[in-house]
Amino acid sequence: MNREAHLRSATRTHYEAVPFFCGGDKRVQNCRSRSFRFFPEEALDGLRVLDIGASYGEVALALRDRGAEPVCVDLTYRAAAYARKFNRINAIQADALRLPFADSCFDITIAVGVLHHTADHLVGLKEMARVTRPGGRALIFLYSAFTPYHGLYRLSHPLRRVTSVSSVSRIPPWVLGLVRPPTEFVVGQRLNAEQIKSLVADQFWTPHATFHTKRAIVRDAQNLGLRLCLTRPSYCYGRWFLFRRDSTVSRGTPASDECGDVDSCR
């Protein structure tokens, strides 16, 4: 098994066992409010949105509330099935490095905290550029290099070598009490013990994580025809990037009609 296949398998196994936390209505509300920072239009009526690594589809729900037409992909079958059944979102299991869609399918593509868990974030960025229509936008969140979390993740490497993610279930209440305030501050909502454990598993037992500088990501994106519109740091661990794909058509041109819904995957 090559490195990419090994990491894909390990990452899928990890998140099938310990999914990213489900934040419910409160997280959807938070995502909806945050979305205006990047997509300030009054409405996103009719815009086709692809949410990559969507987990339960809560970001997609927030954009659907604003009139968008979202499609979700996630590496795990568990998350995709949940998004379809409980959130009524078009969702499929798929790999961020091999998106099963034709070129220029979407008006907006989103990858929040996803590409740094893949074997090659640049391939993932290239796939996002490919399926975004000319003039469309791509929103990405990535872990930043030289941050407190970067240091903590490196320092926790010995922990991952000697303990499995199952040890998260045995975290004592007093430790959860210490972790709770900064965790709730970052996610912007109150969390129960299981949600905190899920986030700890994501932050410290994820099989693979990479850390990136602003300069490197902007350079890589420019080489793929993505021009920076906006960038924002996020506390002490990551950075948001909003790009627009180079356009040879007018801004109002819709995404390709060949895209259709998830049944139109090539």
C-alpha contacts under 8 A as a table, 3 or more apart, distances in Angstrom:
res1	aa1	res2	aa2	distance
1	M	5	A	6.12
1	M	6	H	6.07
2	N	5	A	5.43
2	N	6	H	6.09
3	R	6	H	5.06
3	R	7	L	6.13
3	R	119	A	7.42
4	E	7	L	5.29
4	E	8	R	6.08
4	E	118	T	8.00
4	E	119	A	5.25
4	E	120	D	7.94
5	A	8	R	5.07
5	A	9	S	6.09
6	H	9	S	5.22
6	H	10	A	6.11
7	L	10	A	5.03
7	L	11	T	5.88
7	L	118	T	7.24
7	L	119	A	6.28
7	L	207	P	7.29
7	L	208	H	7.23
8	R	11	T	5.22
8	R	12	R	6.05
8	R	118	T	7.08
8	R	119	A	7.33
9	S	12	R	5.21
9	S	13	T	6.10
10	A	13	T	5.16
10	A	14	H	6.12
10	A	207	P	6.39
11	T	14	H	5.08
11	T	15	Y	6.27
11	T	117	H	7.64
11	T	206	T	7.08
11	T	207	P	5.83
11	T	208	H	7.42
12	R	15	Y	5.37
12	R	16	E	5.95
12	R	75	L	5.99
12	R	76	T	5.60
13	T	16	E	5.21
13	T	17	A	6.27
14	H	17	A	5.34
14	H	18	V	6.02
14	H	19	P	7.72
14	H	165	V	7.99
14	H	206	T	6.97
14	H	207	P	7.31
15	Y	18	V	4.81
15	Y	19	P	4.54
15	Y	20	F	6.98
15	Y	76	T	6.74
16	E	19	P	5.85
16	E	76	T	5.82
16	E	77	Y	7.43
16	E	78	R	6.10
16	E	79	A	7.82
18	V	198	S	6.30
18	V	201	A	7.10
18	V	202	D	7.94
19	P	55	S	7.52
19	P	79	A	7.48
19	P	198	S	6.73
20	F	55	S	6.67
20	F	198	S	5.93
20	F	199	L	6.51
20	F	202	D	6.59
21	F	195	Q	5.30
21	F	196	I	7.79
21	F	198	S	5.45
21	F	199	L	6.26
22	C	56	Y	6.84
22	C	195	Q	7.13
23	G	26	K	6.34
23	G	27	R	4.86
23	G	28	V	7.49
23	G	58	E	7.86
23	G	195	Q	7.87
24	G	27	R	5.57
24	G	28	V	6.47
24	G	58	E	7.42
25	D	28	V	5.04
25	D	29	Q	6.18
26	K	29	Q	5.10
26	K	30	N	6.23
26	K	189	Q	7.02
27	R	30	N	4.94
27	R	31	C	6.04
27	R	58	E	6.97
27	R	189	Q	7.37
28	V	31	C	5.09
28	V	32	R	6.08
28	V	58	E	5.36
28	V	59	V	6.37
28	V	61	L	6.53
28	V	62	A	5.21
29	Q	32	R	5.06
29	Q	33	S	6.27
29	Q	62	A	6.69
30	N	33	S	5.21
30	N	34	R	6.15
30	N	188	G	7.30
31	C	34	R	5.04
31	C	35	S	5.97
31	C	58	E	7.66
31	C	59	V	5.83
31	C	62	A	5.85
32	R	35	S	5.16
32	R	36	F	7.14
32	R	59	V	7.52
32	R	62	A	4.59
32	R	63	L	6.45
32	R	65	D	7.73
32	R	66	R	7.88
33	S	36	F	5.92
33	S	37	R	7.86
34	R	37	R	5.65
34	R	38	F	7.58
35	S	38	F	5.51
35	S	39	F	5.83
35	S	40	P	7.55
35	S	62	A	8.00
35	S	63	L	7.55
36	F	39	F	4.88
36	F	40	P	4.49
36	F	41	E	7.36
37	R	40	P	6.03
38	F	139	L	7.95
38	F	230	L	7.79
38	F	242	L	7.01
41	E	44	L	6.70
43	A	66	R	5.45
43	A	67	G	6.14
44	L	47	L	5.71
44	L	63	L	7.61
44	L	66	R	5.61
44	L	67	G	4.99
44	L	68	A	5.04
45	D	66	R	6.91
45	D	67	G	4.14
45	D	68	A	5.21
45	D	69	E	7.80
46	G	67	G	6.26
46	G	68	A	5.29
46	G	69	E	5.93
47	L	67	G	7.58
47	L	68	A	4.94
47	L	69	E	5.84
47	L	106	F	7.69
47	L	107	D	5.82
47	L	108	I	7.36
47	L	254	P	7.83
48	R	68	A	6.18
48	R	69	E	4.88
48	R	70	P	5.89
48	R	71	V	7.69
48	R	105	C	7.79
48	R	106	F	5.04
48	R	107	D	5.21
48	R	108	I	6.41
48	R	255	A	7.23
49	V	60	A	7.89
49	V	68	A	6.65
49	V	69	E	5.96
49	V	70	P	4.54
49	V	71	V	6.15
49	V	106	F	5.73
49	V	107	D	6.06
49	V	108	I	4.73
49	V	109	T	5.65
49	V	110	I	7.56
50	L	70	P	5.80
50	L	71	V	4.96
50	L	72	C	5.86
50	L	73	V	7.64
50	L	106	F	6.50
50	L	108	I	6.38
50	L	109	T	4.71
50	L	110	I	6.11
51	D	54	A	5.37
51	D	57	G	7.84
51	D	59	V	7.58
51	D	60	A	6.42
51	D	70	P	7.05
51	D	71	V	6.23
51	D	72	C	4.79
51	D	73	V	6.36
51	D	109	T	6.10
51	D	110	I	4.85
51	D	111	A	6.17
52	I	72	C	6.12
52	I	73	V	5.13
52	I	74	D	6.28
52	I	96	A	6.41
52	I	109	T	7.47
52	I	110	I	5.92
52	I	111	A	4.93
52	I	112	V	7.55
52	I	114	V	7.38
53	G	72	C	7.43
53	G	73	V	5.74
53	G	74	D	4.34
53	G	75	L	6.56
53	G	96	A	7.11
53	G	111	A	6.38
53	G	112	V	7.30
53	G	113	G	7.97
53	G	114	V	5.78
54	A	57	G	5.08
54	A	58	E	7.50
54	A	59	V	7.19
54	A	60	A	7.49
54	A	72	C	5.65
54	A	73	V	5.93
54	A	74	D	5.52
54	A	79	A	7.87
54	A	111	A	7.74
54	A	112	V	7.89
55	S	58	E	7.70
55	S	74	D	5.97
55	S	76	T	7.98
55	S	79	A	5.02
55	S	80	A	6.89
55	S	83	A	7.61
56	Y	79	A	5.19
56	Y	80	A	6.79
56	Y	82	Y	6.10
56	Y	83	A	4.88
56	Y	87	N	7.73
57	G	60	A	5.12
57	G	61	L	6.15
57	G	72	C	6.61
57	G	83	A	5.46
57	G	87	N	7.13
57	G	89	I	7.02
58	E	61	L	4.96
58	E	62	A	6.33
59	V	62	A	5.13
59	V	63	L	6.50
60	A	63	L	5.15
60	A	64	R	6.06
60	A	70	P	5.74
60	A	71	V	7.48
60	A	72	C	7.18
60	A	89	I	7.77
61	L	64	R	4.94
61	L	65	D	6.21
61	L	70	P	7.86
61	L	87	N	7.50
61	L	89	I	7.60
62	A	65	D	5.23
62	A	66	R	6.90
63	L	66	R	5.08
63	L	67	G	6.69
63	L	68	A	5.56
63	L	69	E	7.89
63	L	70	P	7.34
64	R	67	G	5.03
64	R	68	A	4.63
64	R	69	E	6.01
64	R	70	P	6.45
65	D	68	A	7.26
70	P	89	I	7.22
70	P	90	N	7.01
71	V	89	I	6.85
71	V	90	N	5.04
71	V	91	A	5.78
71	V	261	D	7.38
71	V	262	V	7.00
72	C	80	A	7.51
72	C	89	I	7.20
72	C	90	N	6.12
72	C	91	A	4.40
72	C	92	I	6.42
73	V	80	A	6.82
73	V	91	A	5.55
73	V	92	I	5.02
73	V	93	Q	5.57
73	V	94	A	5.58
73	V	95	D	7.66
73	V	96	A	7.83
74	D	77	Y	7.34
74	D	79	A	6.65
74	D	80	A	5.99
74	D	91	A	7.73
74	D	92	I	6.65
74	D	93	Q	5.10
74	D	94	A	5.63
74	D	95	D	6.93
74	D	96	A	7.73
75	L	93	Q	5.46
75	L	94	A	5.24
75	L	95	D	5.40
75	L	96	A	7.46
76	T	79	A	5.70
76	T	80	A	6.59
76	T	93	Q	5.98
76	T	94	A	7.81
77	Y	80	A	5.25
77	Y	81	A	6.00
77	Y	92	I	7.71
77	Y	93	Q	5.45
78	R	81	A	5.32
78	R	82	Y	6.23
79	A	82	Y	5.08
79	A	83	A	6.14
80	A	83	A	5.18
80	A	84	R	6.30
80	A	91	A	5.28
80	A	92	I	5.42
80	A	93	Q	5.82
81	A	84	R	5.21
81	A	85	K	6.08
81	A	91	A	7.37
81	A	92	I	7.68
82	Y	85	K	5.19
82	Y	86	F	5.66
82	Y	87	N	7.16
83	A	86	F	5.72
83	A	87	N	4.92
83	A	88	R	6.26
83	A	89	I	5.58
83	A	90	N	7.58
83	A	91	A	6.36
84	R	87	N	5.87
84	R	88	R	4.77
84	R	89	I	4.94
84	R	90	N	6.00
84	R	91	A	5.83
85	K	88	R	5.73
85	K	89	I	7.87
90	N	261	D	7.56
90	N	262	V	6.48
91	A	262	V	7.14
92	I	262	V	7.17
94	A	98	R	7.36
94	A	99	L	6.55
94	A	100	P	7.18
95	D	98	R	5.27
95	D	99	L	6.08
96	A	99	L	5.63
96	A	115	L	7.58
96	A	118	T	7.80
96	A	124	G	5.76
96	A	127	E	7.49
97	L	118	T	7.71
97	L	120	D	7.83
97	L	123	V	5.87
97	L	124	G	4.76
97	L	127	E	6.47
98	R	124	G	7.89
98	R	127	E	7.06
99	L	127	E	6.65
100	P	265	C	5.23
100	P	266	R	5.68
101	F	105	C	6.94
101	F	131	V	6.81
101	F	259	C	7.00
101	F	264	S	7.54
101	F	265	C	4.98
101	F	266	R	5.64
102	A	105	C	6.05
102	A	131	V	6.45
102	A	258	E	7.68
102	A	259	C	6.42
102	A	265	C	7.24
102	A	266	R	6.42
103	D	130	R	5.42
103	D	131	V	4.54
103	D	132	T	7.18
103	D	133	R	7.49
104	S	107	D	7.92
104	S	130	R	6.23
104	S	131	V	4.35
104	S	132	T	4.68
104	S	133	R	3.85
104	S	134	P	6.92
104	S	255	A	6.19
104	S	256	S	6.07
105	C	131	V	5.21
105	C	132	T	6.04
105	C	133	R	6.10
105	C	255	A	5.29
105	C	256	S	5.20
105	C	257	D	7.62
105	C	258	E	7.39
105	C	259	C	5.04
106	F	109	T	6.57
106	F	131	V	6.10
106	F	132	T	4.95
106	F	133	R	5.73
106	F	136	G	7.36
106	F	255	A	5.36
106	F	256	S	7.49
106	F	259	C	7.83
107	D	132	T	5.96
107	D	133	R	5.74
107	D	135	G	7.92
107	D	136	G	4.74
107	D	137	R	6.47
107	D	254	P	7.00
107	D	255	A	5.68
108	I	132	T	6.40
108	I	136	G	5.74
108	I	137	R	4.85
108	I	138	A	5.68
108	I	139	L	7.66
109	T	128	M	6.46
109	T	131	V	7.86
109	T	132	T	6.33
109	T	137	R	6.46
109	T	138	A	4.74
109	T	139	L	6.30
110	I	138	A	5.79
110	I	139	L	4.76
110	I	140	I	5.89
111	A	114	V	5.67
111	A	115	L	6.91
111	A	139	L	6.43
111	A	140	I	4.94
111	A	141	F	6.49
112	V	115	L	7.96
112	V	139	L	7.62
112	V	140	I	5.54
112	V	141	F	4.70
112	V	142	L	7.26
113	G	116	H	6.74
113	G	117	H	7.76
113	G	140	I	7.51
113	G	141	F	5.21
113	G	142	L	5.55
113	G	143	Y	7.35
114	V	117	H	5.57
114	V	118	T	7.12
114	V	141	F	7.61
114	V	142	L	7.42
115	L	118	T	5.31
115	L	120	D	7.56
115	L	121	H	4.89
115	L	124	G	6.17
115	L	125	L	7.60
115	L	142	L	7.00
116	H	120	D	7.89
116	H	121	H	5.90
116	H	142	L	6.14
116	H	143	Y	6.78
116	H	208	H	7.70
116	H	209	A	5.26
116	H	210	T	4.93
116	H	211	F	6.91
117	H	121	H	7.83
117	H	206	T	7.81
117	H	207	P	7.77
117	H	208	H	5.31
117	H	209	A	4.86
117	H	210	T	6.80
118	T	121	H	5.95
118	T	124	G	7.74
118	T	208	H	7.21
118	T	209	A	7.63
119	A	208	H	7.92
120	D	123	V	5.52
120	D	124	G	6.68
121	H	124	G	4.98
121	H	125	L	6.15
122	L	125	L	4.96
122	L	126	K	6.09
122	L	220	D	7.23
123	V	126	K	4.98
123	V	127	E	6.22
124	G	127	E	5.08
124	G	128	M	6.30
125	L	128	M	5.06
125	L	129	A	6.28
125	L	221	A	7.22
126	K	129	A	5.10
126	K	130	R	6.15
126	K	224	L	6.42
127	E	130	R	4.98
127	E	131	V	6.39
128	M	131	V	5.52
128	M	132	T	6.17
128	M	138	A	7.11
129	A	132	T	5.25
129	A	138	A	7.45
129	A	224	L	6.78
129	A	225	G	7.42
129	A	226	L	6.97
129	A	245	R	6.78
130	R	133	R	7.72
132	T	136	G	5.75
132	T	137	R	6.90
132	T	138	A	7.21
132	T	245	R	7.04
133	R	136	G	5.05
133	R	245	R	7.11
133	R	254	P	7.88
133	R	255	A	5.67
133	R	256	S	7.51
134	P	245	R	5.36
134	P	246	D	5.69
134	P	247	S	4.29
134	P	248	T	6.47
134	P	249	V	6.66
135	G	244	R	6.00
135	G	245	R	5.16
135	G	246	D	5.86
135	G	247	S	4.52
135	G	248	T	7.70
135	G	249	V	7.18
135	G	250	S	7.35
135	G	251	R	5.56
136	G	244	R	5.66
136	G	245	R	5.59
136	G	247	S	7.97
136	G	251	R	7.86
137	R	242	L	6.94
137	R	243	F	5.53
137	R	244	R	4.38
137	R	245	R	6.14
138	A	242	L	5.77
138	A	243	F	5.09
138	A	244	R	6.24
138	A	245	R	7.54
139	L	240	W	7.28
139	L	241	F	5.77
139	L	242	L	4.55
139	L	243	F	6.41
140	I	240	W	5.77
140	I	241	F	5.19
140	I	242	L	6.50
141	F	238	G	6.90
141	F	239	R	5.69
141	F	240	W	4.51
141	F	241	F	6.33
142	L	211	F	7.31
142	L	212	H	7.12
142	L	238	G	5.52
142	L	239	R	5.68
142	L	240	W	6.75
143	Y	150	H	7.78
143	Y	210	T	6.96
143	Y	211	F	5.03
143	Y	212	H	6.25
143	Y	237	Y	5.78
143	Y	238	G	4.10
143	Y	239	R	6.46
144	S	147	T	6.35
144	S	150	H	7.22
144	S	211	F	5.03
144	S	212	H	4.81
144	S	213	T	5.83
144	S	214	K	7.57
144	S	237	Y	5.72
144	S	238	G	4.49
144	S	239	R	6.16
145	A	150	H	6.09
145	A	211	F	4.68
145	A	212	H	4.87
145	A	213	T	5.55
145	A	237	Y	7.99
146	F	150	H	6.01
146	F	151	G	7.16
147	T	150	H	5.08
147	T	151	G	6.52
147	T	236	C	5.78
147	T	237	Y	5.58
147	T	238	G	7.97
148	P	151	G	5.21
148	P	152	L	6.27
148	P	236	C	5.96
148	P	237	Y	6.53
149	Y	152	L	4.91
149	Y	153	Y	5.99
149	Y	236	C	6.60
149	Y	237	Y	5.18
150	H	153	Y	5.28
150	H	154	R	6.37
150	H	211	F	6.97
150	H	237	Y	6.86
151	G	154	R	5.22
151	G	155	L	6.14
152	L	155	L	5.02
152	L	156	S	6.05
153	Y	156	S	5.17
153	Y	157	H	6.67
153	Y	203	Q	7.62
153	Y	204	F	6.25
154	R	157	H	5.50
155	L	158	P	7.20
156	S	159	L	5.20
156	S	160	R	6.64
156	S	204	F	6.88
157	H	160	R	5.26
157	H	161	R	6.46
158	P	161	R	5.04
158	P	162	V	6.49
159	L	162	V	5.50
159	L	163	T	5.93
160	R	163	T	5.40
160	R	164	S	6.46
160	R	165	V	7.86
160	R	204	F	7.60
160	R	205	W	6.12
161	R	164	S	7.76
163	T	166	S	7.97
163	T	167	S	6.66
164	S	167	S	5.89
164	S	205	W	7.61
165	V	168	V	5.73
165	V	201	A	6.33
165	V	205	W	5.83
166	S	169	S	5.88
166	S	170	R	7.78
167	S	170	R	5.31
167	S	171	I	6.97
168	V	171	I	5.43
168	V	197	K	6.04
168	V	200	V	7.46
168	V	201	A	6.53
169	S	197	K	6.99
171	I	175	V	6.61
171	I	176	L	6.97
171	I	197	K	7.85
172	P	175	V	5.54
172	P	176	L	6.61
173	P	176	L	5.03
173	P	177	G	6.18
174	W	177	G	4.95
174	W	178	L	6.52
175	V	178	L	5.12
175	V	179	V	6.28
176	L	179	V	5.01
176	L	180	R	5.83
176	L	193	A	7.04
176	L	196	I	7.30
176	L	197	K	7.97
177	G	180	R	5.26
177	G	181	P	7.59
178	L	181	P	6.85
179	V	182	P	6.15
179	V	183	T	6.18
179	V	196	I	7.85
180	R	183	T	5.20
180	R	184	E	5.94
180	R	191	L	7.61
180	R	196	I	6.99
181	P	184	E	5.33
181	P	185	F	6.13
182	P	185	F	5.00
182	P	186	V	6.25
183	T	186	V	5.27
183	T	187	V	6.36
183	T	196	I	7.35
184	E	187	V	5.28
184	E	188	G	5.56
184	E	189	Q	5.42
184	E	190	R	5.65
184	E	191	L	6.51
185	F	188	G	5.18
185	F	189	Q	7.12
186	V	235	Y	7.48
191	L	195	Q	5.83
191	L	196	I	6.37
192	N	195	Q	5.40
192	N	196	I	6.40
193	A	196	I	5.19
193	A	197	K	6.23
194	E	197	K	5.06
194	E	198	S	6.20
195	Q	198	S	5.06
195	Q	199	L	6.37
196	I	199	L	5.13
196	I	200	V	6.18
197	K	200	V	5.04
197	K	201	A	6.12
198	S	201	A	5.13
198	S	202	D	6.26
199	L	202	D	4.94
199	L	203	Q	6.10
200	V	203	Q	5.12
200	V	204	F	5.92
200	V	205	W	7.56
201	A	204	F	5.53
201	A	205	W	5.00
201	A	206	T	6.57
202	D	205	W	5.93
202	D	206	T	5.23
203	Q	206	T	6.33
206	T	209	A	7.07
212	H	216	A	6.88
212	H	217	I	6.93
213	T	216	A	5.39
213	T	217	I	6.47
214	K	217	I	5.40
214	K	218	V	6.18
214	K	239	R	7.80
215	R	218	V	5.31
215	R	219	R	6.11
216	A	219	R	5.13
216	A	220	D	6.10
217	I	220	D	5.10
217	I	221	A	6.03
218	V	221	A	5.13
218	V	222	Q	6.10
218	V	227	R	7.88
218	V	228	L	6.80
219	R	222	Q	5.18
219	R	223	N	6.36
220	D	223	N	5.24
220	D	224	L	6.64
221	A	224	L	5.11
221	A	225	G	6.48
221	A	226	L	5.00
221	A	227	R	6.92
221	A	228	L	7.99
221	A	243	F	7.96
222	Q	225	G	5.06
222	Q	226	L	4.91
222	Q	227	R	5.65
222	Q	228	L	7.79
223	N	226	L	7.30
225	G	245	R	5.78
225	G	246	D	5.40
226	L	243	F	5.55
226	L	244	R	5.41
226	L	245	R	4.47
226	L	246	D	6.05
227	R	243	F	5.17
227	R	244	R	5.21
227	R	245	R	6.25
227	R	246	D	6.86
228	L	231	T	7.57
228	L	241	F	7.24
228	L	242	L	6.11
228	L	243	F	4.48
228	L	244	R	6.52
229	C	241	F	7.79
229	C	242	L	5.48
229	C	243	F	5.25
229	C	244	R	6.57
230	L	241	F	5.98
230	L	242	L	5.07
230	L	243	F	7.09
231	T	239	R	7.03
231	T	240	W	5.39
231	T	241	F	4.53
231	T	242	L	6.19
232	R	239	R	5.66
232	R	240	W	5.06
232	R	241	F	6.76
233	P	236	C	7.93
233	P	238	G	6.11
233	P	239	R	4.24
233	P	240	W	6.16
234	S	237	Y	6.44
234	S	238	G	5.21
234	S	239	R	5.30
234	S	240	W	7.07
235	Y	238	G	7.02
247	S	250	S	7.26
247	S	251	R	7.64
249	V	253	T	6.68
250	S	253	T	5.63
255	A	259	C	7.75
256	S	259	C	5.78
257	D	260	G	6.19
258	E	264	S	7.72
259	C	264	S	6.11
259	C	265	C	7.54
260	G	263	D	7.33
260	G	264	S	5.51
261	D	264	S	5.58
261	D	265	C	7.67
262	V	265	C	5.76
